[in-house]
């Protein structure tokens, strides 16, 4: 009976997206769902961070996937906030539902390891615009998790729906198919 709010990268009107302060603010506003993106440092730490590089929203430079956690941990997001790890987010808010967008191939196995270690299967949605990456993560998990279609799958579903519309307009679809569809 009420809207479901998904706080994209937390709630950060100050620009401190994907900071723990942004996630805390979303929870304080009553959000039960947040979205974050993940990358992995060279030493396997999964960070809640959107961009592949640190430049846009931090005081540091470099590609997250090419840096050790020690360097990424020292970076400060707008407002002076450190970059949180996925584990910190999941542990700090144990009932929060988290949409996790796998931003790089190197993030797959470490992200799966965090979900497994924390038993967070029932409160995560694992997604990626890259269907192959998303499917790889799902195959590695010991239990099912919520997921969503990637770009390619979404495009195929859209194309299939258009073909059905065209087929119906061309009389290819049978009267029986129309009756079953109407009965739904």
DRENZA-936536 format. One line per 5 residues: number of its first residue (from 0); for each residue x negated, y, z negated of N, C-alpha, C. Coordinates in nm, 3 decimals, padded with zeros to 5 digits. Layout:
// DRENZA-936536
NUM> X:Y:Z:X:Y:Z:X:Y:Z | ...
This chain:
// DRENZA-936536
0> -00.078:-00.120:00.000:00.000:00.000:00.000:-00.082:00.127:00.000 | -00.214:00.116:-00.003:-00.295:00.238:-00.002:-00.406:00.223:00.102 | -00.458:00.333:00.150:-00.564:00.324:00.251:-00.690:00.258:00.195 | -00.761:00.190:00.281:-00.891:00.134:00.245:-00.996:00.230:00.299 | -01.078:00.280:00.209:-01.180:00.377:00.247:-01.315:00.306:00.252
5> -01.384:00.321:00.362:-01.519:00.267:00.378:-01.613:00.387:00.385 | -01.695:00.403:00.282:-01.787:00.516:00.277:-01.910:00.484:00.363 | -01.917:00.550:00.477:-02.025:00.528:00.573:-02.155:00.586:00.520 | -02.252:00.500:00.492:-02.380:00.539:00.433:-02.362:00.606:00.297 | -02.253:00.570:00.228:-02.221:00.630:00.100:-02.149:00.762:00.121
10> -02.138:00.841:00.016:-02.077:00.973:00.026:-02.187:01.074:-00.003 | -02.227:01.147:00.101:-02.342:01.236:00.086:-02.323:01.368:00.160 | -02.240:01.457:00.107:-02.223:01.586:00.174:-02.352:01.668:00.177 | -02.449:01.634:00.090:-02.577:01.706:00.089:-02.676:01.651:00.191 | -02.636:01.547:00.264:-02.724:01.488:00.364:-02.806:01.372:00.311
15> -02.787:01.333:00.185:-02.864:01.225:00.125:-02.806:01.087:00.154 | -02.775:01.063:00.280:-02.715:00.936:00.320:-02.800:00.816:00.281 | -02.731:00.706:00.253:-02.796:00.581:00.215:-02.884:00.593:00.092 | -02.861:00.691:00.009:-02.933:00.700:-00.119:-02.844:00.636:-00.224 | -02.904:00.598:-00.335:-02.823:00.542:-00.443:-02.725:00.647:-00.493
20> -02.765:00.774:-00.492:-02.674:00.882:-00.532:-02.551:00.886:-00.441 | -02.570:00.862:-00.312:-02.458:00.862:-00.217:-02.365:00.743:-00.243 | -02.423:00.627:-00.273:-02.340:00.510:-00.304:-02.268:00.529:-00.437 | -02.337:00.583:-00.536:-02.275:00.612:-00.665:-02.159:00.710:-00.648 | -02.179:00.812:-00.566:-02.074:00.912:-00.542:-01.952:00.848:-00.477
25> -01.974:00.758:-00.383:-01.862:00.688:-00.318:-01.783:00.607:-00.420 | -01.854:00.536:-00.506:-01.788:00.457:-00.610:-01.712:00.548:-00.706 | -01.772:00.660:-00.744:-01.708:00.755:-00.835:-01.579:00.811:-00.775 | -01.574:00.821:-00.642:-01.453:00.869:-00.574:-01.347:00.760:-00.560 | -01.381:00.636:-00.600:-01.285:00.527:-00.594:-01.303:00.436:-00.474
30> -01.407:00.457:-00.397:-01.431:00.370:-00.281:-01.471:00.231:-00.329 | -01.408:00.132:-00.272:-01.442:-00.007:-00.303:-01.528:-00.068:-00.194 | -01.547:00.006:-00.085:-01.623:-00.042:00.031:-01.723:00.064:00.074 | -01.844:00.021:00.102:-01.943:00.111:00.160:-02.008:00.041:00.279 | -02.064:00.120:00.365:-02.140:00.069:00.479:-02.283:00.114:00.462
35> -02.374:00.024:00.493:-02.514:00.060:00.498:-02.581:-00.018:00.610 | -02.694:00.031:00.650:-02.776:-00.035:00.751:-02.898:-00.087:00.678 | -02.961:-00.190:00.734:-03.081:-00.242:00.668:-03.196:-00.259:00.766 | -03.314:-00.230:00.712:-03.442:-00.256:00.778:-03.527:-00.329:00.675 | -03.638:-00.384:00.720:-03.725:-00.457:00.628:-03.868:-00.407:00.642
40> -03.930:-00.385:00.528:-04.070:-00.340:00.527:-04.161:-00.457:00.566 | -04.286:-00.426:00.593:-04.380:-00.531:00.636:-04.400:-00.639:00.531 | -04.374:-00.606:00.405:-04.388:-00.707:00.299:-04.254:-00.766:00.258 | -04.152:-00.752:00.344:-04.026:-00.824:00.326:-03.921:-00.763:00.237 | -03.934:-00.636:00.201:-03.833:-00.571:00.117:-03.724:-00.514:00.208
45> -03.600:-00.551:00.179:-03.485:-00.504:00.258:-03.439:-00.371:00.200 | -03.441:-00.267:00.285:-03.401:-00.134:00.239:-03.269:-00.092:00.304 | -03.189:-00.020:00.227:-03.063:00.036:00.275:-03.097:00.169:00.343 | -03.114:00.164:00.473:-03.159:00.282:00.546:-03.117:00.269:00.692 | -03.062:00.374:00.749:-03.010:00.369:00.885:-03.117:00.375:00.994
50> -03.198:00.476:00.991:-03.290:00.503:01.101:-03.406:00.405:01.102 | -03.461:00.383:01.221:-03.580:00.297:01.227:-03.703:00.372:01.176 | -03.699:00.505:01.183:-03.812:00.583:01.132:-03.766:00.671:01.015 | -03.862:00.715:00.938:-03.834:00.794:00.819:-03.811:00.942:00.847 | -03.849:00.991:00.964:-03.855:01.135:00.991:-03.726:01.213:00.971
55> -03.613:01.163:01.018:-03.491:01.245:01.022:-03.441:01.283:00.883 | -03.443:01.192:00.787:-03.381:01.223:00.658:-03.475:01.214:00.538 | -03.604:01.194:00.563:-03.696:01.189:00.449:-03.812:01.287:00.470 | -03.894:01.295:00.367:-04.013:01.380:00.372:-04.135:01.303:00.423 | -04.114:01.184:00.480:-04.224:01.100:00.526:-04.209:01.067:00.673
60> -04.309:00.999:00.727:-04.307:00.958:00.868:-04.339:00.810:00.880 | -04.308:00.756:00.995:-04.340:00.617:01.024:-04.216:00.532:01.042 | -04.235:00.416:01.106:-04.127:00.320:01.126:-04.117:00.231:01.002 | -03.997:00.217:00.950:-03.976:00.137:00.829:-04.032:-00.003:00.848 | -04.004:-00.066:00.961:-04.047:-00.204:00.986:-04.198:-00.219:00.997
65> -04.270:-00.107:01.011:-04.416:-00.111:01.023:-04.488:-00.069:00.895 | -04.412:-00.042:00.789:-04.470:00.010:00.665:-04.448:-00.085:00.548 | -04.539:-00.087:00.453:-04.516:-00.167:00.331:-04.419:-00.094:00.238 | -04.359:-00.169:00.148:-04.264:-00.113:00.052:-04.326:00.000:-00.029 | -04.449:-00.012:-00.064:-04.518:00.091:-00.143:-04.506:00.229:-00.075
70> -04.520:00.233:00.056:-04.513:00.359:00.131:-04.367:00.405:00.144 | -04.278:00.313:00.179:-04.136:00.347:00.195:-04.077:00.393:00.062 | -04.114:00.328:-00.045:-04.065:00.363:-00.179:-04.102:00.506:-00.217 | -04.212:00.556:-00.167:-04.257:00.691:-00.200:-04.182:00.799:-00.121 | -04.119:00.761:-00.010:-04.043:00.858:00.071:-03.922:00.907:-00.007
75> -03.885:01.033:00.016:-03.769:01.091:-00.050:-03.669:01.139:00.053 | -03.546:01.088:00.038:-03.434:01.130:00.122:-03.396:01.271:00.080 | -03.331:01.345:00.168:-03.282:01.479:00.136:-03.228:01.482:-00.006 | -03.267:01.580:-00.080:-03.223:01.591:-00.219:-03.317:01.522:-00.316 | -03.426:01.464:-00.264:-03.526:01.402:-00.351:-03.496:01.260:-00.394
80> -03.404:01.194:-00.327:-03.364:01.059:-00.365:-03.454:00.954:-00.301 | -03.492:00.851:-00.377:-03.569:00.741:-00.317:-03.480:00.654:-00.229 | -03.541:00.582:-00.139:-03.469:00.487:-00.054:-03.440:00.362:-00.136 | -03.314:00.323:-00.149:-03.283:00.204:-00.229:-03.304:00.075:-00.150 | -03.323:-00.031:-00.223:-03.326:-00.163:-00.160:-03.182:-00.215:-00.155
85> -03.158:-00.311:-00.067:-03.026:-00.373:-00.060:-02.996:-00.443:-00.193 | -03.095:-00.508:-00.250:-03.074:-00.576:-00.378:-03.033:-00.478:-00.487 | -03.095:-00.361:-00.492:-03.059:-00.260:-00.592:-02.913:-00.218:-00.575 | -02.871:-00.197:-00.452:-02.732:-00.157:-00.426:-02.636:-00.265:-00.473 | -02.661:-00.389:-00.433:-02.571:-00.499:-00.470:-02.570:-00.523:-00.621
90> -02.683:-00.507:-00.687:-02.690:-00.529:-00.831:-02.628:-00.414:-00.911 | -02.645:-00.294:-00.864:-02.594:-00.176:-00.938:-02.442:-00.172:-00.937 | -02.383:-00.217:-00.829:-02.237:-00.215:-00.815:-02.189:-00.356:-00.783 | -02.176:-00.441:-00.884:-02.150:-00.583:-00.860:-02.012:-00.618:-00.804 | -01.919:-00.523:-00.801:-01.789:-00.551:-00.740:-01.769:-00.478:-00.607
95> -01.864:-00.397:-00.571:-01.855:-00.319:-00.447:-01.865:-00.410:-00.326 | -01.783:-00.386:-00.227:-01.789:-00.459:-00.099:-01.882:-00.380:-00.008 | -01.976:-00.451:00.055:-02.079:-00.382:00.133:-02.084:-00.436:00.275 | -02.061:-00.346:00.371:-02.076:-00.375:00.513:-02.223:-00.354:00.545 | -02.292:-00.461:00.583:-02.436:-00.456:00.609:-02.460:-00.467:00.759
100> -02.516:-00.362:00.817:-02.548:-00.360:00.960:-02.697:-00.393:00.975 | -02.726:-00.508:01.032:-02.864:-00.550:01.056:-02.921:-00.470:01.172 | -03.012:-00.380:01.143:-03.066:-00.289:01.243:-03.187:-00.343:01.319 | -03.249:-00.449:01.269:-03.367:-00.501:01.338:-03.373:-00.652:01.322 | -03.441:-00.717:01.415:-03.458:-00.862:01.406:-03.532:-00.904:01.280
105> -03.628:-00.822:01.239:-03.707:-00.857:01.121:-03.625:-00.850:00.992 | -03.507:-00.789:00.996:-03.423:-00.777:00.877:-03.337:-00.900:00.852 | -03.324:-00.987:00.949:-03.229:-01.098:00.937:-03.262:-01.191:00.820 | -03.375:-01.257:00.824:-03.407:-01.355:00.719:-03.417:-01.292:00.580 | -03.484:-01.178:00.564:-03.490:-01.118:00.430:-03.352:-01.075:00.377
110> -03.264:-01.028:00.466:-03.129:-00.990:00.423:-03.052:-01.113:00.377 | -03.062:-01.220:00.454:-02.998:-01.346:00.415:-03.050:-01.390:00.279 | -03.180:-01.378:00.257:-03.240:-01.418:00.130:-03.182:-01.336:00.013 | -03.161:-01.207:00.033:-03.103:-01.122:-00.072:-02.959:-01.167:-00.102 | -02.881:-01.188:00.002:-02.741:-01.232:-00.017:-02.738:-01.365:-00.091
115> -02.824:-01.458:-00.051:-02.830:-01.589:-00.115:-02.873:-01.577:-00.261 | -02.979:-01.504:-00.287:-03.033:-01.491:-00.423:-02.930:-01.429:-00.518 | -02.854:-01.332:-00.469:-02.757:-01.263:-00.554:-02.617:-01.325:-00.547 | -02.599:-01.424:-00.462:-02.468:-01.487:-00.449:-02.360:-01.389:-00.406 | -02.395:-01.300:-00.314:-02.305:-01.191:-00.275:-02.218:-01.226:-00.155
120> -02.208:-01.351:-00.120:-02.135:-01.394:00.000:-01.993:-01.340:00.007 | -01.924:-01.337:-00.105:-01.783:-01.298:-00.105:-01.760:-01.147:-00.103 | -01.866:-01.068:-00.100:-01.846:-00.922:-00.100:-01.930:-00.849:00.002 | -01.980:-00.922:00.100:-02.053:-00.857:00.210:-01.986:-00.887:00.343 | -02.004:-00.795:00.435:-01.967:-00.814:00.574:-02.098:-00.796:00.651
125> -02.142:-00.901:00.716:-02.269:-00.897:00.788:-02.238:-00.869:00.935 | -02.296:-00.763:00.985:-02.269:-00.723:01.123:-02.395:-00.669:01.189 | -02.386:-00.655:01.319:-02.491:-00.593:01.399:-02.432:-00.565:01.537 | -02.479:-00.460:01.599:-02.438:-00.437:01.737:-02.495:-00.547:01.826 | -02.600:-00.611:01.781:-02.666:-00.720:01.854:-02.604:-00.853:01.809
130> -02.521:-00.913:01.896:-02.451:-01.038:01.862:-02.548:-01.150:01.824 | -02.657:-01.160:01.895:-02.754:-01.266:01.869:-02.810:-01.253:01.727 | -02.844:-01.134:01.687:-02.897:-01.107:01.553:-02.794:-01.143:01.446 | -02.671:-01.100:01.467:-02.563:-01.127:01.373:-02.539:-01.278:01.360 | -02.531:-01.347:01.473:-02.509:-01.492:01.470:-02.623:-01.566:01.401
135> -02.745:-01.519:01.420:-02.860:-01.581:01.354:-02.846:-01.570:01.202 | -02.807:-01.454:01.155:-02.789:-01.435:01.011:-02.679:-01.527:00.959 | -02.568:-01.534:01.029:-02.457:-01.619:00.985:-02.498:-01.766:00.979 | -02.578:-01.810:01.074:-02.624:-01.950:01.078:-02.717:-01.982:00.962 | -02.790:-01.883:00.912:-02.886:-01.905:00.803:-02.821:-01.904:00.665
140> -02.705:-01.844:00.654:-02.638:-01.835:00.524:-02.580:-01.970:00.481 | -02.585:-01.999:00.353:-02.536:-02.127:00.301:-02.384:-02.131:00.290 | -02.321:-02.015:00.287:-02.176:-02.005:00.278:-02.128:-01.900:00.377 | -02.003:-01.911:00.420:-01.950:-01.811:00.513:-01.941:-01.673:00.449 | -01.953:-01.571:00.531:-01.933:-01.433:00.490:-01.844:-01.367:00.594
145> -01.787:-01.255:00.558:-01.711:-01.177:00.655:-01.809:-01.125:00.760 | -01.758:-01.109:00.881:-01.842:-01.057:00.989:-01.753:-00.982:01.087 | -01.814:-00.922:01.185:-01.739:-00.854:01.291:-01.813:-00.877:01.422 | -01.745:-00.852:01.528:-01.804:-00.874:01.659:-01.909:-00.767:01.691 | -02.010:-00.807:01.763:-02.110:-00.713:01.812:-02.063:-00.650:01.942
150> -02.151:-00.573:02.004:-02.116:-00.500:02.127:-02.073:-00.593:02.240 | -02.151:-00.696:02.264:-02.121:-00.785:02.378:-01.988:-00.858:02.358 | -01.966:-00.912:02.238:-01.841:-00.982:02.209:-01.722:-00.888:02.219 | -01.737:-00.768:02.168:-01.630:-00.668:02.176:-01.598:-00.635:02.322 | -01.701:-00.617:02.402:-01.681:-00.588:02.545:-01.610:-00.704:02.615
155> -01.649:-00.826:02.582:-01.584:-00.943:02.643:-01.438:-00.953:02.603 | -01.408:-00.927:02.475:-01.268:-00.931:02.430:-01.186:-00.823:02.498 | -01.243:-00.704:02.512:-01.172:-00.596:02.579:-01.146:-00.633:02.725 | -01.247:-00.686:02.792:-01.231:-00.726:02.933:-01.126:-00.836:02.947 | -01.127:-00.932:02.857:-01.027:-01.040:02.862:-00.887:-00.984:02.843
160> -00.870:-00.889:02.754:-00.738:-00.830:02.733:-00.690:-00.756:02.857 | -00.783:-00.689:02.925:-00.746:-00.618:03.048:-00.706:-00.717:03.157 | -00.776:-00.830:03.164:-00.742:-00.933:03.262:-00.603:-00.988:03.238 | -00.566:-01.007:03.111:-00.431:-01.054:03.080:-00.326:-00.953:03.125 | -00.353:-00.826:03.104:-00.259:-00.722:03.147:-00.245:-00.724:03.299
165> -00.358:-00.735:03.367:-00.354:-00.742:03.514:-00.282:-00.867:03.562 | -00.307:-00.980:03.497:-00.242:-01.105:03.535:-00.091:-01.095:03.515 | -00.050:-01.034:03.404:00.093:-01.018:03.378:00.157:-00.931:03.485 | 00.087:-00.823:03.522:00.140:-00.732:03.624:00.146:-00.796:03.762 | 00.059:-00.891:03.786:00.057:-00.958:03.917:00.148:-01.079:03.920
170> 00.218:-01.106:03.812:00.308:-01.219:03.808:00.238:-01.352:03.784 | 00.112:-01.349:03.749:00.036:-01.472:03.724:00.078:-01.536:03.593 | 00.116:-01.454:03.497:00.156:-01.505:03.367:00.297:-01.562:03.378 | 00.316:-01.677:03.318:00.445:-01.746:03.330:00.548:-01.688:03.234 | 00.672:-01.718:03.262:00.781:-01.675:03.174:00.765:-01.741:03.037
175> 00.717:-01.865:03.032:00.695:-01.934:02.904:00.592:-01.860:02.821 | 00.484:-01.814:02.882:00.381:-01.739:02.810:00.440:-01.611:02.753 | 00.524:-01.544:02.833:00.587:-01.420:02.787:00.679:-01.446:02.667 | 00.757:-01.558:02.670:00.846:-01.592:02.559:00.764:-01.618:02.431 | 00.657:-01.693:02.443:00.573:-01.722:02.325:00.511:-01.594:02.270
180> 00.466:-01.508:02.357:00.405:-01.382:02.314:00.508:-01.293:02.243 | 00.631:-01.289:02.298:00.737:-01.209:02.238:00.780:-01.263:02.103 | 00.768:-01.395:02.082:00.809:-01.458:01.957:00.713:-01.429:01.843 | 00.595:-01.383:01.873:00.495:-01.354:01.768:00.536:-01.241:01.686
